[in-house]
Amino acid sequence: MSRSDPSSQEPCQNRRAERCSWLRLTLKRSQQEAAASSAMTATSDNFFNAYAIFLGASLGQMAWVSGLPQLFGAISQLLSVWLASHFSRKQFIVACAGLQALVVMAMGAVAAFRPDEGVWIFIGLAALYHGFINLIQPHWRAWMGAIVPERRRGAFFAARTRLTMGASLSVFFIGGGILTLTDSAGMAWLGFSLLFSIAAMGRFVSARLLWLMHDPEPRYPRERGVFVRTLKNFAGAWKDKTFRHYSLFVAGMQAMVAISAPFFAVYMLEGLKFTYLEFVFASVASICTQFVTLRFWGRFSDLYGNRLVMIITSSLIPSLPLLWLFSDNYGYILAIQAFSGFAWSGFTLSTANYLYDIRPFRSDFATYAALQAALSAGLVFVGAMFGGLIASHAADFLAWSGWDLASPIFVVFLVSTLLRTLVTAWFIPRSVEPKVRPRPQLLQLIFRIRGFNAISGVALDFLTVVKKRKD
């Protein structure tokens, strides 16, 4: 039979048309899933601290709210590959998403019923919440890498980022409005119950859309010794001196940030008596600045290198808690938050790019990223616990020392400033400018914006690397 015989080409054409059909539908549902899941992530990233304050969390408990979920999430990500090897990938992701929605519903129930140990129950639920996120993340990343065509990845993830940002900010504003209205009526519990109900419904819709998506590689081949091999890869990566210094720097900085991070919300909501809507606007000032300046820092790093951006921004970050001591004017707070967003966007982007550049050629990037993330999570937990200890004794320290500070929380801010400065001073002489690897355009390929936080910046998630198109 001739190769040009139409009858021989027809099955291929049918298969190609069938593949195009499920691919278009799956990509469409993935974008819809991004909007649905944003209802949950906007709530968790920015209202958890406010919720803990509403439940009556002590300063020490605020540290647990910040630290324990990060630690639990890191452990979950390390176990993720081993657990998923026992299930279909899509079934595993959907099951975790459904369970996560139930966890968020339980948070809303805690607001409604206010049990005696409500704060600790919420801390446990927050740990489960972050555990499910980190169980899902590596497999979602692999799934998207398998279905999104290389030539469309840039446009697809750029559009997904814009959609996620728009939906998240909308939910963030709506949540602030709901909480302000219900709080003014003395029913803040109702506001939080509604907020977490909206978040849970968004996640249930997200799980349904994930279930309807097509997975061309439904099951990982089960392998023996995956976990042990991963630990050996970690040990090999840690022998790299440049990577070791970088990891200790990033993890150390995040740990020093964690000392003060939970207490900005405490200061705004309890010290300055912000309404929830004012709290949202103060947070958005940082978030929007991060998004706006991310592209600027990308161009700057392309011209002058990521090391210089890391040095500049890591020199700015120590001053951020200190600036809160000088005024409680609302306009001034907004300006501080905007400046914070400027510094954090450059730091987040440059450290992510730097990690990609310093890994040995042809090595497994995922191993380096996972090890750095696990180290950061462990030190964030330590930093948060240390911050809680300082906050719990700050009032006694001020009474003993005779210092005249407007709030005991300022002691935490000062300690965080000092320790951030020491981390920066340690790293600068040890930093090196690595050989830059060719990278696709900013925000189009290597990274997607996974989430954002008003205090510690946008969260960038590595996806994949392909050649940049000439056209």
Buried (B, 14 or more C-beta within 10 A) or exposed (E): EEEEEEEEEEEEEEEEEEEEEEBEEBBEBBBBBBBBBBBBBBBBBBBBBBBBBBBEBEBBBBBBBBBBBBBBBBBBBBBBBEEBBEBBBBBBBBBBBBBBBBBBBBBBBBBEEEEEEBBBBBBBBBBBBBBBBBBBBBBBBBBBBEBBEEEEBBEBBBBBBBBBBEBBBBBBBBBBBBBBBBBEEEEBBBBBBBBBBBBBBBBBBBBBBBBBBBBEEEBBEEEEEEEEEBEEBBEBBBEBEBBBBBBBBBBBBBBBBBBBBBBBBBBBBEBBEBBBBBBBBBBBBBBBBBBEBBBBBBEBBBEEBBBBBBBBBBBBBBBBBBBBBEEBEBEEBBBBBBBBBBBBBBBBBBBBBBBBBBBEEEBBBBBBBBBBBBBBBBBBBBBBBBBBBBBBBBBEEBEEEEEEBEBBBBBBBBBBBBBBBEBBEEBBEEBEEBEBEEBBBBBBBBBBBBBBBBBBBBBBBBBBEBEEEEE
